Amino acid sequence: MSNALFDLGGRVAIVTGASRGLGQAMARALASAGADLVLTSRHPGSLSGFESEIKALGRRAVSLELDVRSRESIQQMAAAAEQAFGQVDILVNNAGCNVRKPALDVTWDDWNLILDTNLRGAFFAAQAVARGMIQRRYGRIINIGSVTSVAGYAGLAPYGASRGGIRQLTMSLADDWGKHGVTVNCLAPGWFRTAQNEVLYQDQEWVRYLEDRIPLKRAGEARDLDAAVVFLAAESSRYVTGQTLLVDGGISTGAVRALARSKTAEIAE
């Protein structure tokens, strides 16, 4: 198979929320595949070290301020990215947030924070960047979803609603923009250890419970997303659009629960 299918040389990618965690890992994977990068954060100063790392790989990189809860900030970022590189070929819509609470404790402001960031922000970032992609008749938009895009978890009602919305949004935009040469897909990680959920991983009993539910018996590692994000950004995915690619170790299969039912049936017999 030709390496050209996964070569991002000459392409420019925006990765939102690139100051840490999975966003930074996916940006690094794109750069390793040849892409130049626009890195964004609400606090662009936090990106200076990572920007230097990307440049050390021989790639061009700029850091821009972006608050996805502000339409003006989104528009300014998109314009600055086009001005810096003359084109944007790839958007990884990664910026997001979460508030973990039982459903009865979720406030009006909690809901607005999560939905405005994860769903509204993703839509308007895609809209702003897609204008140039449509003119050039080429683009790859990768919306970051979650296993909660397809499964429900207690304590994550607004977050799950936002990620389920990302899946539906992906399909709608794929239908809207496919005729212009723009693909739109959703990359949906399962349980990965990040700064956002670090508190959960301090509970070893919970970790054992989680790993037992995952067919591959471990939580995800940042490097597990490398191939998936490059695939969706590259020529390799030219006929893939409107899809949700789960990278979750198989937890969305419900395999452990199915096994439990099977054992119960055997005992009954």
VEXLUM-171015 format. One record per residue (C-alpha): x, y, z; residue number from 1. Coordinates in steps of 0.1 Angstrom, whole numbers. Example, Ala and Ser with C-alpha at 12.3 -4.5 7.8 and 13.67 -1.06 7.14 Angstrom:
BEGIN
<site east="123" north="-45" up="78" num="1"/>
<site east="137" north="-11" up="71" num="2"/>
END
This chain:
BEGIN
<site east="0" north="0" up="0" num="1"/>
<site east="13" north="34" up="-9" num="2"/>
<site east="25" north="56" up="19" num="3"/>
<site east="10" north="85" up="-1" num="4"/>
<site east="-24" north="75" up="13" num="5"/>
<site east="-12" north="86" up="47" num="6"/>
<site east="11" north="114" up="38" num="7"/>
<site east="0" north="149" up="50" num="8"/>
<site east="30" north="167" up="35" num="9"/>
<site east="18" north="201" up="22" num="10"/>
<site east="-14" north="200" up="43" num="11"/>
<site east="-23" north="225" up="70" num="12"/>
<site east="-43" north="213" up="101" num="13"/>
<site east="-60" north="232" up="128" num="14"/>
<site east="-63" north="214" up="161" num="15"/>
<site east="-85" north="231" up="187" num="16"/>
<site east="-77" north="226" up="224" num="17"/>
<site east="-41" north="216" up="217" num="18"/>
<site east="-25" north="227" up="249" num="19"/>
<site east="-27" north="192" up="266" num="20"/>
<site east="-41" north="157" up="265" num="21"/>
<site east="-56" north="140" up="235" num="22"/>
<site east="-56" north="173" up="214" num="23"/>
<site east="-19" north="176" up="218" num="24"/>
<site east="-13" north="139" up="210" num="25"/>
<site east="-34" north="141" up="178" num="26"/>
<site east="-16" north="173" up="167" num="27"/>
<site east="17" north="155" up="172" num="28"/>
<site east="5" north="126" up="151" num="29"/>
<site east="-6" north="149" up="123" num="30"/>
<site east="28" north="167" up="124" num="31"/>
<site east="46" north="134" up="123" num="32"/>
<site east="26" north="125" up="91" num="33"/>
<site east="38" north="158" up="75" num="34"/>
<site east="12" north="184" up="83" num="35"/>
<site east="19" north="220" up="93" num="36"/>
<site east="-2" north="230" up="123" num="37"/>
<site east="-24" north="257" up="137" num="38"/>
<site east="-25" north="251" up="175" num="39"/>
<site east="-53" north="268" up="195" num="40"/>
<site east="-61" north="274" up="231" num="41"/>
<site east="-79" north="300" up="252" num="42"/>
<site east="-44" north="307" up="266" num="43"/>
<site east="-20" north="306" up="236" num="44"/>
<site east="10" north="312" up="258" num="45"/>
<site east="5" north="276" up="271" num="46"/>
<site east="13" north="263" up="236" num="47"/>
<site east="48" north="278" up="233" num="48"/>
<site east="67" north="247" up="243" num="49"/>
<site east="45" north="224" up="221" num="50"/>
<site east="48" north="248" up="192" num="51"/>
<site east="86" north="245" up="195" num="52"/>
<site east="84" north="208" up="195" num="53"/>
<site east="64" north="208" up="163" num="54"/>
<site east="89" north="231" up="146" num="55"/>
<site east="117" north="208" up="157" num="56"/>
<site east="101" north="181" up="135" num="57"/>
<site east="106" north="204" up="105" num="58"/>
<site east="70" north="216" up="104" num="59"/>
<site east="55" north="251" up="104" num="60"/>
<site east="34" north="259" up="134" num="61"/>
<site east="15" north="289" up="148" num="62"/>
<site east="-4" north="293" up="181" num="63"/>
<site east="-37" north="312" up="181" num="64"/>
<site east="-61" north="322" up="208" num="65"/>
<site east="-95" north="305" up="205" num="66"/>
<site east="-125" north="305" up="228" num="67"/>
<site east="-151" north="283" up="211" num="68"/>
<site east="-178" north="299" up="232" num="69"/>
<site east="-173" north="332" up="213" num="70"/>
<site east="-183" north="335" up="177" num="71"/>
<site east="-160" north="364" up="173" num="72"/>
<site east="-131" north="344" up="186" num="73"/>
<site east="-138" north="316" up="162" num="74"/>
<site east="-140" north="339" up="132" num="75"/>
<site east="-108" north="357" up="142" num="76"/>
<site east="-90" north="323" up="146" num="77"/>
<site east="-101" north="310" up="112" num="78"/>
<site east="-91" north="343" up="94" num="79"/>
<site east="-57" north="343" up="112" num="80"/>
<site east="-51" north="306" up="102" num="81"/>
<site east="-58" north="314" up="65" num="82"/>
<site east="-36" north="344" up="67" num="83"/>
<site east="-7" north="325" up="82" num="84"/>
<site east="-7" north="296" up="58" num="85"/>
<site east="-29" north="306" up="29" num="86"/>
<site east="-51" north="275" up="33" num="87"/>
<site east="-66" north="251" up="59" num="88"/>
<site east="-70" north="215" up="48" num="89"/>
<site east="-79" north="198" up="80" num="90"/>
<site east="-98" north="207" up="111" num="91"/>
<site east="-97" north="186" up="143" num="92"/>
<site east="-126" north="199" up="164" num="93"/>
<site east="-112" north="188" up="198" num="94"/>
<site east="-119" north="217" up="222" num="95"/>
<site east="-143" north="205" up="249" num="96"/>
<site east="-152" north="204" up="286" num="97"/>
<site east="-172" north="184" up="311" num="98"/>
<site east="-189" north="188" up="345" num="99"/>
<site east="-195" north="155" up="363" num="100"/>
<site east="-226" north="156" up="384" num="101"/>
<site east="-257" north="135" up="390" num="102"/>
<site east="-285" north="146" up="367" num="103"/>
<site east="-305" north="161" up="396" num="104"/>
<site east="-276" north="184" up="405" num="105"/>
<site east="-269" north="197" up="370" num="106"/>
<site east="-275" north="235" up="369" num="107"/>
<site east="-287" north="257" up="340" num="108"/>
<site east="-252" north="271" up="338" num="109"/>
<site east="-235" north="237" up="338" num="110"/>
<site east="-257" north="227" up="308" num="111"/>
<site east="-249" north="258" up="289" num="112"/>
<site east="-212" north="256" up="295" num="113"/>
<site east="-209" north="220" up="282" num="114"/>
<site east="-233" north="223" up="252" num="115"/>
<site east="-220" north="258" up="242" num="116"/>
<site east="-184" north="245" up="243" num="117"/>
<site east="-187" north="209" up="229" num="118"/>
<site east="-215" north="213" up="204" num="119"/>
<site east="-222" north="249" up="194" num="120"/>
<site east="-185" north="257" up="194" num="121"/>
<site east="-177" north="227" up="172" num="122"/>
<site east="-204" north="236" up="147" num="123"/>
<site east="-193" north="273" up="143" num="124"/>
<site east="-156" north="263" up="141" num="125"/>
<site east="-165" north="239" up="113" num="126"/>
<site east="-186" north="265" up="96" num="127"/>
<site east="-158" north="291" up="97" num="128"/>
<site east="-131" north="268" up="84" num="129"/>
<site east="-153" north="251" up="58" num="130"/>
<site east="-158" north="283" up="39" num="131"/>
<site east="-123" north="282" up="26" num="132"/>
<site east="-124" north="244" up="22" num="133"/>
<site east="-155" north="247" up="0" num="134"/>
<site east="-138" north="273" up="-22" num="135"/>
<site east="-108" north="251" up="-27" num="136"/>
<site east="-130" north="220" up="-30" num="137"/>
<site east="-110" north="200" up="-5" num="138"/>
<site east="-112" north="195" up="33" num="139"/>
<site east="-112" north="171" up="61" num="140"/>
<site east="-132" north="179" up="92" num="141"/>
<site east="-127" north="156" up="122" num="142"/>
<site east="-152" north="162" up="150" num="143"/>
<site east="-141" north="146" up="183" num="144"/>
<site east="-169" north="127" up="199" num="145"/>
<site east="-168" north="100" up="226" num="146"/>
<site east="-181" north="66" up="234" num="147"/>
<site east="-209" north="87" up="250" num="148"/>
<site east="-219" north="95" up="214" num="149"/>
<site east="-234" north="60" up="213" num="150"/>
<site east="-238" north="50" up="249" num="151"/>
<site east="-252" north="65" up="281" num="152"/>
<site east="-234" north="69" up="314" num="153"/>
<site east="-247" north="81" up="347" num="154"/>
<site east="-234" north="115" up="358" num="155"/>
<site east="-227" north="126" up="322" num="156"/>
<site east="-261" north="138" up="310" num="157"/>
<site east="-251" north="171" up="294" num="158"/>
<site east="-218" north="157" up="282" num="159"/>
<site east="-234" north="127" up="266" num="160"/>
<site east="-260" north="150" up="250" num="161"/>
<site east="-233" north="172" up="235" num="162"/>
<site east="-213" north="142" up="222" num="163"/>
<site east="-245" north="125" up="208" num="164"/>
<site east="-251" north="158" up="191" num="165"/>
<site east="-216" north="158" up="176" num="166"/>
<site east="-224" north="124" up="160" num="167"/>
<site east="-256" north="138" up="144" num="168"/>
<site east="-240" north="170" up="135" num="169"/>
<site east="-212" north="151" up="117" num="170"/>
<site east="-237" north="132" up="95" num="171"/>
<site east="-256" north="164" up="86" num="172"/>
<site east="-225" north="184" up="77" num="173"/>
<site east="-212" north="154" up="57" num="174"/>
<site east="-243" north="155" up="36" num="175"/>
<site east="-242" north="193" up="33" num="176"/>
<site east="-206" north="196" up="22" num="177"/>
<site east="-197" north="163" up="5" num="178"/>
<site east="-205" north="178" up="-30" num="179"/>
<site east="-178" north="204" up="-23" num="180"/>
<site east="-151" north="178" up="-17" num="181"/>
<site east="-152" north="182" up="21" num="182"/>
<site east="-155" north="150" up="43" num="183"/>
<site east="-168" north="152" up="78" num="184"/>
<site east="-163" north="124" up="103" num="185"/>
<site east="-164" north="118" up="140" num="186"/>
<site east="-135" north="103" up="159" num="187"/>
<site east="-149" north="89" up="192" num="188"/>
<site east="-125" north="78" up="219" num="189"/>
<site east="-135" north="55" up="247" num="190"/>
<site east="-121" north="58" up="282" num="191"/>
<site east="-87" north="75" up="280" num="192"/>
<site east="-69" north="89" up="310" num="193"/>
<site east="-68" north="127" up="307" num="194"/>
<site east="-65" north="157" up="330" num="195"/>
<site east="-103" north="161" up="326" num="196"/>
<site east="-110" north="127" up="342" num="197"/>
<site east="-79" north="122" up="363" num="198"/>
<site east="-99" north="122" up="395" num="199"/>
<site east="-116" north="90" up="384" num="200"/>
<site east="-83" north="71" up="379" num="201"/>
<site east="-74" north="77" up="416" num="202"/>
<site east="-100" north="52" up="425" num="203"/>
<site east="-84" north="18" up="419" num="204"/>
<site east="-116" north="-1" up="424" num="205"/>
<site east="-132" north="20" up="397" num="206"/>
<site east="-102" north="14" up="374" num="207"/>
<site east="-105" north="-24" up="378" num="208"/>
<site east="-143" north="-22" up="372" num="209"/>
<site east="-137" north="-1" up="340" num="210"/>
<site east="-109" north="-24" up="326" num="211"/>
<site east="-131" north="-55" up="332" num="212"/>
<site east="-158" north="-39" up="309" num="213"/>
<site east="-133" north="-32" up="281" num="214"/>
<site east="-126" north="-63" up="259" num="215"/>
<site east="-90" north="-52" up="255" num="216"/>
<site east="-87" north="-49" up="293" num="217"/>
<site east="-71" north="-15" up="295" num="218"/>
<site east="-80" north="21" up="292" num="219"/>
<site east="-69" north="39" up="261" num="220"/>
<site east="-35" north="56" up="257" num="221"/>
<site east="-30" north="87" up="237" num="222"/>
<site east="-10" north="69" up="210" num="223"/>
<site east="-40" north="47" up="203" num="224"/>
<site east="-56" north="76" up="184" num="225"/>
<site east="-26" north="83" up="161" num="226"/>
<site east="-35" north="61" up="132" num="227"/>
<site east="-72" north="69" up="134" num="228"/>
<site east="-67" north="107" up="132" num="229"/>
<site east="-41" north="104" up="104" num="230"/>
<site east="-64" north="81" up="85" num="231"/>
<site east="-94" north="105" up="87" num="232"/>
<site east="-71" north="135" up="78" num="233"/>
<site east="-54" north="119" up="48" num="234"/>
<site east="-62" north="107" up="13" num="235"/>
<site east="-67" north="72" up="28" num="236"/>
<site east="-102" north="83" up="39" num="237"/>
<site east="-113" north="100" up="7" num="238"/>
<site east="-145" north="79" up="4" num="239"/>
<site east="-154" north="79" up="41" num="240"/>
<site east="-177" north="106" up="53" num="241"/>
<site east="-205" north="110" up="79" num="242"/>
<site east="-191" north="82" up="100" num="243"/>
<site east="-183" north="77" up="136" num="244"/>
<site east="-150" north="58" up="142" num="245"/>
<site east="-150" north="44" up="178" num="246"/>
<site east="-115" north="39" up="192" num="247"/>
<site east="-126" north="25" up="226" num="248"/>
<site east="-110" north="-9" up="232" num="249"/>
<site east="-144" north="-25" up="224" num="250"/>
<site east="-163" north="-12" up="254" num="251"/>
<site east="-192" north="-1" up="232" num="252"/>
<site east="-199" north="-37" up="223" num="253"/>
<site east="-212" north="-44" up="258" num="254"/>
<site east="-192" north="-77" up="257" num="255"/>
<site east="-188" north="-80" up="295" num="256"/>
<site east="-225" north="-77" up="301" num="257"/>
<site east="-232" north="-102" up="273" num="258"/>
<site east="-209" north="-126" up="289" num="259"/>
<site east="-226" north="-122" up="323" num="260"/>
<site east="-259" north="-130" up="307" num="261"/>
<site east="-244" north="-161" up="290" num="262"/>
<site east="-232" north="-174" up="324" num="263"/>
<site east="-266" north="-168" up="339" num="264"/>
<site east="-282" north="-188" up="311" num="265"/>
<site east="-258" north="-217" up="316" num="266"/>
<site east="-266" north="-218" up="354" num="267"/>
<site east="-303" north="-218" up="347" num="268"/>
<site east="-300" north="-247" up="324" num="269"/>
END
